[in-house]
Amino acid sequence: MTKSIFHTTVAFLFFITLCQAQTQNVNNNSEKMMQSIKEEQAYVHAHGMPYKGKILMVASSPSVSKQTGWPIGFWAAELTHPLHVFQEAGFEVELASTKGGQIVMDSYSNPTDASGYSAHDVISLGYMQLDWFNEMLANTPKLTDINPDDYDAIFLVGGQGPMYTFRGNHDLEKLFAHFYESGKPSAAVCHSATLLLEAKKMDGELIVAGKTWTGFANAEEQYADKAVGQKIQPYWIEEEARKIEGTTFKVAAPFSSYAIQDENLITGQQQNSGAAAARLVVAQLNQ
């Protein structure tokens, strides 16, 4: 009788242990399955839905490069890629320029240009088929006619034009500073970051004082110069930025998507960084 009870007890304990092991295996497998599952959800603005806010984008009016003699303006992808991010996120966008009126894209940024340099830019190509987009480019308000209180953020579009039309533009400096000191997202990408070399706050301190920011890199300027066989820009932003004390200018690998947010100052390195900078603006506005 005692042996029978003992054997029964041992068998029962073995059964319990086996069940526990199987349960543990099931739990482990379930955890592994859960770890392999990834979900992503994001707001996408649908037709007819109310806008969340309004963003001001500012581009260069047409100019002529004193270095190359080329007609210059804005870089297409630095307008269209952020524009796509803003619109998909539910924000209305208004485009202004330094002088108002029609603006033009740098030829190398046009996806239909014979050079083929930006032939891969299907986002810009898509926008170019839309009547409202072309009308927007043809009739931009002058930046001095803008009331910054009507907007939730500012985004400066780069290109070759800003090297001549943004730096030293006190009206644009004041406009950008107004957004920045109001705590609104204030962004600049690529060569539009030239504004930050001199733009100051109301107290006279540079906006970039104590900040970490980026813009078109020396290595990228060298690549562009070599590609066309001459010096394109009158100065290099990274070179000038590193002369400023009390600020940190950073760059990533040439032509990689790279954007920096330092409080409400947001900057993108070059044309491939516009969407990344725009996403940082949207993230701040959604907080």
TITORBA-136262 format. One record per residue: x, y, z of N, C-alpha, C in turn; residue in one letter. Coordinates in steps of 0.001 Angstrom, whole numbers, padded with zeros to 6 digits, always signed. Layout:
BEGIN
XYZXYZXYZA...
//
This chain:
BEGIN
+000838-001199+000000+000000+000000+000000+000870+001244+000000M+001899+001254+000837+002794+002407+000936+003524+002631-000370T+003995+001523-000977+004700+001643-002256+003783+002175-003330K+002545+001707-003289+001584+002161-004296+001336+003652-004180S+001199+004141-002933+001001+005585-002717+002222+006358-003168I+003396+005838-002849+004643+006503-003229+004743+006633-004743F+004480+005498-005443+004576+005529-006907+003543+006468-007514H+002353+006476-006902+001299+007379-007402+001702+008826-007217T+002305+009119-006067+002738+010496-005767+003831+010943-006729T+004796+010071-006960+005893+010384-007888+005353+010639-009288V+004435+009767-009699+003850+009926-011039+003093+011239-011154A+002376+011597-010060+001611+012847-010074+002538+014058-010150F+003609+014023-009363+004570+015133-009372+005234+015259-010737L+005547+014122-011346+006150+014141-012679+005199+014764-013700F+003890+014383-013539+002874+014933-014456+002759+016449-014301F+002768+016924-013052+002675+018365-012782+003884+019101-013370I+005069+018521-013160+006303+019139-013678+006272+019222-015192T+005788+018130-015822+005700+018107-017275+004730+019168-017786L+003597+019305-017101+002602+020313-017503+003168+021720-017365C+003904+021939-016258+004511+023252-016048+005530+023575-017135Q+006315+022582-017528+007323+022779-018571+006666+023099-019903A+005573+022371-020200+004870+022619-021453+004240+024009-021470Q+003694+024393-020288+003098+025730-020176+004149+026811-020368T+005323+026585-019769+006415+027542-019909+006844+027664-021365Q+006915+026516-022067+007280+026540-023481+006262+027316-024301N+004983+027128-023970+003919+027859-024671+004061+029353-024431V+004322+029716-023142+004497+031127-022806+005693+031731-023520N+006799+030968-023539+008008+031452-024218+007748+031646-025713N+007051+030680-026318+006747+030790-027740+005829+031975-028015N+004886+032204-027089+003961+033333-027247+004711+034650-027161S+005663+034721-026208+006460+035938-026061+007302+036193-027312E+007873+035109-027861+008681+035253-029070+007823+035737-030234K+006603+035183-030324+005708+035599-031393+005332+037066-031246M+005070+037473-029998+004714+038862-029747+005872+039792-030084M+007100+039349-029780+008280+040160-030068+008509+040316-031567Q+008056+039367-032354+008260+039424-033798+007193+040262-034498S+006140+040642-033750+005064+041438-034323+005353+042923-034114I+005307+043693-035188+005502+045135-035106+004301+045833-035718K+003848+046876-035061+002704+047631-035553+003089+049102-035712E+002543+049723-036722+002811+051146-036952+001511+051841-037315E+001268+052957-036675+000076+053729-036968+000433+055201-036994Q-000068+055934-037949+000183+057371-038041-001015+058039-038695A-001259+059260-038297-002352+060032-038877-002041+060345-040342Y-003022+060179-041196-002900+060578-042600-004124+061427-042935V-003873+062639-043379-004951+063593-043633-005770+063181-044846H-007068+063094-044668-007970+062721-045751-008682+063953-046300A-009107+063867-047529-009782+064983-048190-010995+065440-047386H-011086+066743-047175-012238+067304-046478-012088+067408-044979G-011059+066806-044425-010860+066880-042976-010300+068256-042602M-010624+068764-041419-010115+070086-041021-008608+070066-040810P-007949+071180-041130-006507+071280-040930-006178+071412-039443Y-005016+070902-039075-004543+071011-037690-003906+072363-037402K-003401+073008-038449-002697+074276-038282-002156+074731-039618G-001327+075778-039578-000824+076367-040814+000674+076609-040710K+001405+076198-041731+002863+076316-041759+003276+077254-042884I+004196+078154-042569+004745+079062-043571+006054+078500-044103L+006136+078340-045426+007389+077972-046071+007891+079191-046830M+009192+079429-046783+009787+080591-047447+010890+080120-048384V+010786+080545-049646+011776+080172-050660+012423+081425-051240A+013527+081221-051909+014231+082330-052554+013535+082761-053827S+013484+084050-054036+013076+084567-055342+014213+084321-056330S+013936+084386-057628+014983+084127-058633+016154+085098-058509P+017331+084574-058752+018541+085388-058718+019512+084819-059749S+020700+085392-059803+021748+084913-060705+023023+084718-059893V+023635+083557-060027+024859+083270-059293+026016+084113-059818S+026701+084786-058912+027873+085565-059296+029081+084663-059537K+028984+083425-059072+030072+082465-059264+029997+081799-060641Q+028793+081355-060994+028639+080543-062202+027916+081274-063335T+027177+082312-062970+026364+082999-063969+025040+082299-064237G+024758+081215-063496+023514+080468-063690+022333+081213-063081W+021149+081081-063674+019931+081519-062986+019669+080547-061832P+019365+081057-060672+019208+080202-059490+017932+080556-058735I+017488+079618-057925+016283+079825-057140+016218+078862-055976G+015146+078049-055920+015002+077076-054825+015256+075671-055358F+015569+074737-054422+015775+073342-054799+014450+072616-054643W+013993+071989-055736+012645+071427-055774+012332+070498-054601A+013211+069539-054341+012936+068547-053294+012850+069162-051912A+013500+070304-051725+013480+070947-050410+012179+071709-050165E+011404+071848-051220+010044+072366-051091+009037+071221-051090L+009124+070349-052082+008080+069346-052270+008082+068228-051231T+009249+067770-050823+009283+066669-049855+008752+067100-048490H+009173+068257-047958+008554+068732-046716+007061+069044-046909P+006708+069614-048045+005309+069922-048327+004454+068666-048239L+004945+067581-048805+004213+066311-048757+004042+065838-047318H+005091+065955-046518+005012+065561-045098+003965+066408-044376V+004005+067713-044588+003080+068621-043906+001633+068347-044307F+001400+068176-045593+000032+067954-046053-000508+066616-045570Q+000313+065595-045611-000128+064279-045153-000412+064286-043654E+000298+065150-042923+000104+065238-041474-001065+066142-041103A-001682+066783-042092-002875+067566-041816-002659+069047-041617G-001583+069582-042168-001297+071005-042000-001423+071750-043328F-002046+072906-043265-002135+073779-044424-000798+074482-044596E-000398+074714-045826+000903+075329-046105+000721+076548-046992V+001416+077625-046651+001485+078798-047523+002945+079048-047858E+003197+079363-049118+004561+079585-049590+004784+081059-049889L+005797+081639-049260+006183+083024-049507+007589+083040-050090A+008006+084196-050581+009357+084330-051136+009953+085669-050740S+011226+085828-051035+011924+087035-050588+011413+088301-051267T+010979+088204-052526+010498+089388-053247+009037+089282-053667K+008445+088104-053506+007085+087893-053967+007038+087573-055444G+005879+087141-055918+005733+086808-057333+006201+085403-057663G+006604+085204-058891+006980+083871-059365+008348+083450-058845Q+008452+082182-058483+009741+081620-058090+010063+080456-059024I+011348+080147-059144+011778+079085-060060+012720+078126-059338V+012677+076880-059761+013551+075872-059150+014905+075841-059855M+015942+075506-059090+017263+075293-059684+017139+074203-060748D+017762+074418-061878+017585+073484-062993+017991+072056-062635S+019073+071903-061890+019520+070552-061536+018538+069841-060605Y+017651+070592-059972+016678+069978-059065+015384+069611-059772S+015234+070054-061006+014036+069765-061784+014123+068331-062312N+013176+067465-061948+013276+066063-062390+013165+065876-063895P+012725+066906-064620+012645+066798-066082+013849+067432-066776T+014814+067935-066008+015989+068580-066591+016819+067562-067388D+017405+068028-068472+018168+067142-069355+019366+066497-068670A+019853+067127-067600+021004+066567-066880+020678+065231-066233S+019400+065028-065898+019000+063799-065221+019400+063749-063768G+019943+064848-063240+020468+064851-061875+019395+064503-060847Y+018175+064993-061061+017087+064730-060105+015953+063925-060726S+016277+063127-061727+015249+062345-062412+014538+061370-061482A+015186+061007-060389+014608+060071-059431+013559+060711-058530H+013437+062032-058567+012579+062749-057627+011124+062725-058105D+010468+061620-057839+009083+061456-058306+008106+062301-057496V+008473+062688-056281+007587+063548-055481+007467+064917-056133I+008621+065504-056492+008586+066795-057182+007874+066670-058526S+008146+065595-059234+007528+065376-060534+006007+065303-060406L+005560+064662-059361+004120+064565-059129+003480+065913-058880G+004109+066717-058015+003565+068044-057721+003542+068919-058967Y+004520+068752-059827+004605+069583-061032+003444+069345-062001M+002695+068272-061801+001543+067990-062655+000274+068681-062154Q+000335+069296-060981-000857+069856-060344-000973+071352-060605L-002137+071773-061051-002349+073185-061370-002148+074087-060158D-002691+073668-059007-002589+074528-057832-001140+074723-057393W-000308+073704-057595+001100+073810-057220+001805+074827-058110F+001578+074750-059398+002206+075687-060330+001691+077110-060131N+000432+077234-059762-000116+078556-059448+000524+079121-058178E+000795+078246-057225+001453+078666-055992+002852+079203-056285M+003586+078524-057168+004930+078974-057527+004891+080298-058286L+003817+080522-059024+003714+081718-059867+003259+082952-059092A+002679+082753-057905+002089+083890-057184+002371+083818-055689N+003642+083924-055318+003980+083885-053900+003894+085282-053281T+003394+085391-052051+003410+086687-051368+004832+087038-050931P+005103+088315-050815+006405+088770-050341+006489+088556-048839K+007649+088156-048358+007761+087805-046943+007441+088975-046016L+007653+090216-046472+007349+091377-045634+005848+091617-045500T+005051+090932-046321+003593+091053-046222+002989+089968-045333D+003850+089149-044759+003406+088021-043939+003201+088449-042484I+002097+087995-041894+001862+088172-040460+002212+086861-039772N+003311+086813-039049+003748+085542-038452+002752+084950-037463P+001873+085787-036921+000893+085286-035958-000161+084397-036611D-000191+084379-037944-001157+083548-038667-000667+082120-038862D+000546+081827-038408+001156+080523-038689+001676+079872-037415Y+001800+078549-037490+002246+077765-036334+003713+077370-036409D+004317+077513-037586+005727+077138-037769+006243+077803-039037A+007574+077879-039135+008214+078400-040343+009236+077387-040835I+009332+077260-042147+010261+076302-042747+010926+076974-043939F+012243+077145-043869+012996+077792-044939+013457+076761-045963L+013118+077013-047216+013472+076122-048324+014864+076497-048830V+015686+075490-049083+017042+075747-049554+017140+075829-051069G+018347+075686-051557+018636+075833-052973+019844+076737-053139G+020162+077072-054348+021311+077947-054575+020982+079420-054323Q+019723+079780-054530+019312+081168-054342+019565+081732-052956G+019255+080990-051876+019420+081541-050530+020827+082041-050207P+021836+081511-050882+023195+081974-050610+023355+083454-050940M+022475+083969-051801+022504+085381-052174+021309+086158-051614Y+020183+085483-051458+018957+086198-051082+018563+086061-049614T+019149+085094-048898+018813+084902-047482+019836+085554-046551F+021125+085309-046830+022135+085853-045916+022148+087378-046016R+022076+088012-044847+022041+089468-044814+020664+090047-045071G+019650+089191-045225+018278+089644-045441+017647+089904-044070N+017670+091162-043639+017227+091491-042287+015730+091260-042095H+014955+091417-043151+013518+091151-043032+013267+089680-042727D+013992+088808-043412+013831+087378-043168+014397+086996-041807L+015498+087606-041431+016066+087338-040103+015056+087678-039010E+014401+088829-039135+013417+089251-038123+012213+088316-038111K+011778+087907-039302+010632+087001-039387+010950+085663-038729L+012110+085114-039063+012510+083819-038491+012670+083932-036984F+013284+085022-036530+013489+085227-035096+012165+085350-034357A+011173+085959-035003+009864+086099-034375+009255+084727-034107H+009312+083855-035097+008815+082489-034911+009595+081794-033795F+010916+081899-033884+011774+081185-032933+011526+081653-031500Y+011483+082947-031301+011323+083462-029939+009890+083311-029433E+008960+083010-030346+007586+082719-029932+007437+081256-029526S+008522+080496-029648+008494+079085-029277+007930+078179-030349G+007725+078706-031547+007186+077908-032643+008310+077163-033358K+008022+075983-033906+009049+075273-034676+009593+076164-035790P+010927+076271-035833+011599+077165-036788+012677+076359-037494S+012453+076089-038777+013303+075132-039491+013985+075743-040701A+015170+075223-040993+015929+075624-042178+016683+074404-042686A+016681+074208-044001+017398+073066-044565+018395+073522-045623V+019473+072738-045723+020470+072912-046772+021045+074331-046768C+021084+074992-047923+021698+076314-048020+020855+077416-047379H+019589+077108-047036+018800+078130-046335+019341+078358-044923S+020145+077403-044424+020752+077559-043104+021763+078697-043079A+022096+079247-044251+022979+080410-044290+022404+081565-043489T+021075+081631-043378+020445+082693-042591+020925+082667-041149L+021186+081464-040639+021537+081300-039232+022968+081745-038918L+023737+082033-039942+025094+082536-039707+025065+083919-039078L+023958+084658-039298+023897+086036-038804+022600+086375-038077E+021561+085573-038217+020258+085890-037630+020352+085973-036109A+019781+087026-035557+019866+087264-034116+018490+087380-033477K+018465+087133-032177+017259+087306-031379+017104+088785-031024K+016026+089105-030354+015754+090489-030003+016833+091079-029097M+017476+090223-028294+018512+090713-027378+019874+090855-028052D+019941+090580-029357+021186+090733-030097+022051+089497-030150G+021663+088441-029449+022432+087192-029463+022042+086369-030679E+023019+085700-031284+022739+084826-032417+021741+083736-032025L+020837+083419-032926+019878+082350-032675+020593+081032-032398I+021728+080807-033081+022435+079530-032934+023365+079496-031723V+023417+080569-030955+024274+080575-029761+023832+079466-028811A+024759+078577-028468+024449+077484-027561+023647+076359-028194G+023462+076416-029511+022648+075429-030202+023498+074461-031030K+022905+073306-031323+023493+072340-032240+022647+072343-033504T+023298+072481-034651+022559+072625-035898+023377+072106-037071W+022762+072078-038244+023445+071553-039418+023065+072365-040656T+023714+072044-041760+023483+072700-043042+024381+072025-044069G+024421+072564-045256+025202+071943-046334+026674+071808-045922F+027208+070616-046089+028541+070292-045576+029647+070627-046572A+030845+070851-046049+032006+071102-046906+032217+069967-047903N+032068+068725-047425+032286+067565-048296+031295+067560-049453A+030092+068044-049198+029076+068099-050246+029372+069220-051243E+029891+070321-050732+030309+071414-051625+031447+070950-052523E+032395+070221-051946+033522+069714-052729+033042+068773-053834Q+032089+067923-053491+031540+066978-054474+030866+067736-055612Y+030054+068748-055263+029332+069516-056283+030299+070279-057183A+031314+070893-056573+032300+071642-057367+033025+070736-058356D+033380+069553-057881+034095+068609-058743+033197+068138-059883K+031911+067975-059579+030976+067466-060586+030817+068427-061761A+030861+069745-061473+030665+070727-062550+031974+071362-063004V+033050+071072-062277+034360+071571-062689+034635+073016-062342G+033915+073552-061355+034188+074917-060902+033578+075143-059524Q+034005+076218-058875+033468+076562-057561+032075+077150-057755K+031104+076570-057076+029714+076980-057273+029295+078089-056311I+029610+077918-055031+029106+078850-054027+030158+079906-053652Q+029686+081104-053288+030616+082179-052910+031302+081917-051571P+030689+081078-050751+031263+080680-049451+030601+079363-049069Y+031168+078677-048079+030614+077408-047637+030050+077572-046230W+028846+077084-046032+028154+077270-044751+028910+076614-043600I+029334+075372-043793+030042+074697-042698+031312+075458-042326E+032032+075907-043309+033272+076655-043071+033005+077922-042268E+031938+078635-042626+031587+079863-041917+031047+079563-040524E+030252+078508-040404+029648+078168-039112+030697+077801-038078A+031769+077157-038523+032801+076721-037570+033655+077895-037066R+033460+079057-037636+034139+080251-037133+033374+080892-035977K+032129+080468-035786+031277+081059-034741+031550+080357-033417I+031880+081124-032402+032128+080560-031075+030802+080316-030352E+030797+079290-029521+029628+079031-028684+028470+078363-029399G+028740+077723-030517+027704+076979-031224+028302+075676-031745T+027458+074680-031987+027929+073380-032455+027304+073069-033807T+028133+073041-034839+027674+072718-036192+028092+071289-036495F+027118+070434-036817+027394+069021-037070+026948+068627-038473K+027662+067680-039044+027252+067110-040329+027367+065596-040264V+026560+064933-041077+026613+063478-041189+027271+063113-042513A+027184+061848-042888+027770+061391-044154+027189+062204-045307A+027990+062526-046307+027514+063343-047421+026232+062801-048057P+025275+063698-048206+024003+063439-048879+023141+062385-048206F+023410+062124-046924+022512+061269-046157+021390+062134-045579S+020280+061507-045244+019194+062243-044600+019591+062504-043150S+019694+063776-042796+020176+064125-041459+019530+065434-041012Y+018838+065374-039898+018187+066560-039350+018427+066613-037846A+018464+067812-037319+018717+068037-035895+017611+068914-035315I+017124+068522-034158+016196+069365-033402+016873+069768-032102Q+017025+071051-031892+017539+071576-030630+016486+072548-030117D+015667+072070-029183+014472+072783-028750+013608+073062-029987E+013248+074301-030265+012378+074541-031417+013144+074986-032663N+014475+074910-032624+015288+075147-033815+015544+073806-034496L+015119+073704-035748+015224+072452-036500+015976+072715-037802I+016986+071898-038074+017787+072094-039284+018012+070766-039998T+018163+070847-041334+018433+069662-042140+019673+069906-042979G+020449+068860-043217+021766+069033-043831+021705+069451-045295Q+020893+068759-046106+020807+069096-047539+019480+068611-048104Q+019417+068522-049448+018149+068243-050112+017521+066918-049722Q+018338+065983-049258+017801+064685-048844+017311+064684-047398N+017381+065820-046750+017037+065928-045334+015761+066727-045086S+015136+067201-046155+013949+068032-045994+012797+067319-045319G+012530+066091-045741+011431+065337-045147+011701+065034-043675A+012951+064704-043345+013304+064414-041948+013098+065647-041078A+013521+066808-041571+013321+068047-040823+011835+068349-040676A+011073+068112-041735+009629+068352-041691+008948+067447-040670A+009392+066210-040573+008799+065290-039588+009062+065774-038164R+010222+066370-037942+010511+066928-036621+009600+068114-036323L+009324+068921-037333+008395+070041-037167+007011+069521-036811V+006534+068532-037549+005208+067945-037295+005145+067351-035892V+006199+066652-035495+006213+066038-034150+006068+067099-033062A+006736+068238-033254+006615+069311-032270+005204+069893-032260Q+004642+070097-033430+003300+070672-033517+002243+069729-032944L+002513+068449-032983+001542+067459-032464+001659+067231-030973N+002633+067831-030334+002810+067646-028898+001683+068315-028113Q
//
